[in-house]
Amino acid sequence: MPQILTKRADFLLANKGLRNARAGFVLLTRPNGGEGLRYGITVTKKIGNAVIRNRMKRRFRELLRAALSEQGIPDHDHVLIGRAGGVERDFATMREELSKALSRAREGMGDPSRGRRPRRGNRKPAGAEKAGS
């Protein structure tokens, strides 16, 4: 039975591993130094209220429970990050997407990094001057 990740440090380390993005979630995988098969789930407040986030986490737990026993990578951490629209997606579709993401991770293939995103808000770029000065 896989162990559950609870420490923030483990989630931050997983963020430096392989990333496989799908429409309803992002799968992160990273070797954990022989600590066994472990998994974690993250759903932020951007996704929705507590009811929606908890529903998504329950769906993710069920997806992982079924998939990791057969397709999980030994001695790796697996982290699922919820994306907007993941709650409405068909469960069978998400199961197929997770299977594809796990097989890509097993092959060592990941999606390219998007790089750092700019901060949100109406900040002006450095050195921008006011119009009319």
C-alpha positions in Angstrom: 0.0 0.0 0.0 1.5 3.4 -1.0 2.3 5.9 1.8 0.7 9.4 1.8 2.9 12.5 1.6 2.2 14.9 4.4 5.2 17.2 4.7 5.5 20.4 2.7 9.1 19.7 2.0 8.2 16.5 0.2 5.8 18.3 -2.0 8.4 21.0 -2.8 10.9 18.3 -3.8 8.4 16.6 -6.0 7.9 19.9 -7.8 11.5 19.6 -9.1 10.8 16.2 -10.7 9.1 15.2 -13.9 5.9 17.1 -14.8 3.1 15.6 -16.9 0.2 18.0 -17.5 -3.3 16.9 -18.5 -6.5 18.8 -18.8 -7.8 18.0 -15.3 -4.5 17.6 -13.4 -0.7 17.7 -13.3 1.2 14.7 -12.3 4.6 15.2 -10.7 7.0 12.3 -10.2 10.4 12.2 -8.5 12.7 9.6 -7.0 12.6 9.6 -3.2 15.7 7.7 -2.3 14.3 4.3 -1.6 11.4 5.4 0.7 8.9 3.4 -1.3 5.8 4.3 -3.3 4.3 7.5 -2.0 1.6 9.9 -3.2 0.2 13.3 -2.4 -2.7 15.4 -3.6 -2.9 19.2 -3.9 -6.0 21.2 -4.8 -5.7 25.0 -4.4 -8.4 27.5 -3.6 -8.3 28.7 -7.2 -10.2 25.6 -8.1 -13.3 26.4 -6.0 -14.8 26.3 -2.6 -14.2 23.6 0.0 -17.0 21.3 -1.4 -15.5 21.3 -4.9 -11.9 20.9 -3.6 -12.9 17.9 -1.4 -14.8 16.3 -4.2 -11.7 16.6 -6.4 -9.5 15.2 -3.7 -11.8 12.2 -3.3 -11.7 11.5 -7.0 -7.9 11.8 -7.1 -7.6 9.4 -4.2 -9.7 6.8 -5.9 -7.8 7.3 -9.2 -4.4 6.9 -7.4 -5.6 3.9 -5.4 -6.4 2.0 -8.5 -3.5 3.2 -10.7 -0.5 3.2 -8.4 -0.8 -0.4 -7.4 -0.4 -1.5 -11.0 1.4 1.4 -12.7 3.1 3.3 -10.0 6.9 3.8 -10.2 8.7 2.1 -7.2 10.6 4.4 -4.9 9.1 7.5 -6.4 6.8 10.2 -5.1 3.7 10.9 -7.1 1.9 14.2 -6.6 -1.4 15.1 -8.4 -2.2 18.8 -8.6 -5.8 19.7 -9.4 -6.6 22.0 -12.3 -9.7 24.0 -13.0 -12.3 21.8 -14.7 -11.0 18.6 -13.3 -14.1 18.1 -11.2 -16.4 18.1 -14.2 -14.3 15.7 -16.3 -15.5 12.2 -16.8 -13.9 9.7 -14.4 -13.1 7.1 -17.1 -11.3 9.8 -19.1 -9.3 10.9 -16.1 -8.3 7.3 -15.5 -7.0 7.0 -19.0 -5.2 10.3 -18.7 -3.5 9.3 -15.5 -2.5 6.0 -17.0 -0.9 7.8 -20.0 0.8 10.3 -17.6 2.2 7.4 -15.5 3.5 5.6 -18.5 5.2 8.7 -19.8 6.8 9.3 -16.3 8.0 5.6 -16.2 9.7 6.3 -19.6 11.4 9.4 -18.1 9.4 11.7 -20.4 7.8 14.9 -19.1 6.3 18.1 -20.4 8.6 21.0 -20.9 8.8 23.5 -18.1 6.7 26.6 -18.7 9.2 28.8 -16.9 8.3 31.3 -14.3 5.0 33.0 -14.8 4.8 36.8 -14.3 2.9 38.0 -11.2 -0.7 38.8 -11.6 -2.0 42.3 -11.1 -1.6 45.6 -12.9 2.0 46.2 -12.1 4.0 48.2 -14.6 7.3 46.9 -16.0 10.4 48.2 -14.3 11.4 51.6 -15.8 8.0 52.3 -17.3 7.2 56.0 -17.2 3.9 57.8 -16.9 2.3 59.0 -20.1 2.3 62.8 -20.5 5.3 63.5 -18.4 
